Amino acid sequence: MGFADQATNWQRLFNSRTSVSLDRILEAPVSAGEVIGTLTYMPEEDGAAPVEYDLIAARSIERRPAAVPTLEEIIQYTDNDPNPFPRFSLEFAFLVAAPILSVIIVSQVIYKLITRRKKPKFKKNTSYKTRYYR
């Protein structure tokens, strides 16, 4: 039995004998020393009472500022911007040009398929009409 098998057995034993219940939602802010929840362990002996442990935060974690600006911040930013036009970038140009070019290309392909004419077939001239053969 290898170490990986032992670790799997230990994990299975731990999961079967323990249960975790959280007292609060795990999201910031969390202060050090705050009780987050309880861990209940069921001993192997028959008739033994379950043992409960408090899960305590080891360190403080502050909430980071929101990555996405709020609607009020966006309105304030646009009101303070002296440029009345949106910022021009390569991404903006691609977003505008890609649909236009794709419509043009698709319409050209459809036009070529619809107006395609078959190559005219020439009849074989079975009678010779030259001045030497009549």
C-alpha positions as CSV (number, residue, x, y, z in Angstrom):
1,M,0.0,0.0,0.0
2,G,1.6,3.3,-1.1
3,F,1.4,6.7,0.5
4,A,-1.2,7.9,-1.9
5,D,-3.5,5.0,-0.9
6,Q,-2.9,5.8,2.8
7,A,-3.8,9.5,2.2
8,T,-7.0,8.5,0.4
9,N,-8.0,6.2,3.2
10,W,-7.2,8.9,5.8
11,Q,-9.3,11.4,3.8
12,R,-12.2,9.0,3.6
13,L,-12.0,8.3,7.3
14,F,-11.8,12.0,8.1
15,N,-14.8,12.8,5.9
16,S,-16.9,10.0,7.5
17,R,-16.2,11.1,11.1
18,T,-16.3,14.9,10.8
19,S,-18.8,17.5,9.9
20,V,-18.3,21.3,9.5
21,S,-21.0,23.8,10.1
22,L,-20.5,27.5,9.3
23,D,-22.1,30.2,11.5
24,R,-21.7,32.9,8.8
25,I,-21.0,33.4,5.1
26,L,-17.4,33.2,4.3
27,E,-16.7,36.5,2.8
28,A,-14.6,39.5,3.8
29,P,-14.3,41.4,6.1
30,V,-13.1,38.8,8.7
31,S,-11.3,39.9,11.8
32,A,-8.6,37.7,13.5
33,G,-10.0,35.6,16.4
34,E,-13.6,35.7,15.1
35,V,-15.5,32.3,15.4
36,I,-16.4,31.2,11.8
37,G,-18.1,27.9,12.6
38,T,-17.7,24.5,14.4
39,L,-16.1,21.2,13.5
40,T,-17.8,18.2,15.0
41,Y,-15.7,15.0,15.4
42,M,-17.2,11.5,16.0
43,P,-14.7,9.3,17.9
44,E,-14.3,5.6,16.9
45,E,-15.2,4.3,20.3
46,D,-18.8,3.2,20.8
47,G,-20.8,5.4,23.1
48,A,-18.3,8.3,23.0
49,A,-19.7,11.7,22.8
50,P,-19.0,13.8,19.8
51,V,-16.3,16.5,20.2
52,E,-16.9,20.0,18.9
53,Y,-14.2,22.5,18.0
54,D,-14.6,26.2,17.2
55,L,-13.2,27.3,13.8
56,I,-11.4,30.6,14.5
57,A,-10.0,33.0,11.9
58,A,-6.2,33.1,12.2
59,R,-5.9,36.5,10.5
60,S,-7.9,39.5,9.4
61,I,-9.0,40.0,5.9
62,E,-10.4,43.3,4.7
63,R,-12.8,43.7,1.8
64,R,-11.1,44.9,-1.3
65,P,-12.6,47.8,-3.2
66,A,-15.0,46.8,-6.0
67,A,-13.3,46.2,-9.3
68,V,-16.3,47.5,-11.3
69,P,-17.3,51.1,-10.8
70,T,-20.8,52.0,-9.7
71,L,-23.3,53.7,-11.9
72,E,-22.8,57.0,-9.9
73,E,-19.0,56.8,-10.5
74,I,-19.5,56.3,-14.2
75,I,-21.9,59.2,-14.5
76,Q,-19.5,61.4,-12.5
77,Y,-16.6,60.3,-14.7
78,T,-18.5,61.1,-18.0
79,D,-19.7,64.4,-16.7
80,N,-16.1,65.5,-15.8
81,D,-14.7,64.3,-19.2
82,P,-14.2,67.3,-21.6
83,N,-14.2,65.0,-24.7
84,P,-17.7,64.6,-26.0
85,F,-16.7,61.6,-28.2
86,P,-15.9,58.1,-26.9
87,R,-12.3,57.1,-26.7
88,F,-11.0,55.6,-29.9
89,S,-9.0,52.4,-29.7
90,L,-8.1,49.5,-32.0
91,E,-10.6,47.3,-30.2
92,F,-13.4,49.9,-30.9
93,A,-12.4,50.0,-34.6
94,F,-12.5,46.2,-34.8
95,L,-15.9,46.0,-33.1
96,V,-17.3,48.5,-35.6
97,A,-15.5,47.2,-38.8
98,A,-16.0,43.4,-38.2
99,P,-19.8,43.3,-38.6
100,I,-19.7,45.7,-41.6
101,L,-17.0,43.6,-43.4
102,S,-18.7,40.3,-42.7
103,V,-22.0,41.6,-44.1
104,I,-20.2,42.8,-47.3
105,I,-18.4,39.5,-47.7
106,V,-21.5,37.4,-47.2
107,S,-23.6,39.5,-49.5
108,Q,-20.9,39.3,-52.2
109,V,-20.8,35.5,-51.9
110,I,-24.6,35.2,-52.1
111,Y,-24.6,37.6,-55.1
112,K,-22.0,35.5,-56.9
113,L,-24.0,32.3,-56.3
114,I,-27.3,33.7,-57.5
115,T,-26.0,35.4,-60.6
116,R,-23.6,32.7,-61.6
117,R,-24.2,31.7,-65.2
118,K,-23.3,28.4,-66.8
119,K,-20.6,28.4,-69.4
120,P,-22.3,28.3,-72.8
121,K,-22.0,25.1,-74.7
122,F,-21.1,25.3,-78.4
123,K,-22.8,23.0,-80.8
124,K,-20.6,20.9,-82.9
125,N,-20.7,22.1,-86.4
126,T,-21.3,18.9,-88.4
127,S,-21.6,20.6,-91.8
128,Y,-18.5,22.1,-93.2
129,K,-19.1,25.4,-94.8
130,T,-15.9,26.5,-96.3
131,R,-15.4,27.6,-99.8
132,Y,-13.6,24.4,-100.7
133,Y,-16.2,22.0,-99.3
134,R,-19.8,22.3,-100.3
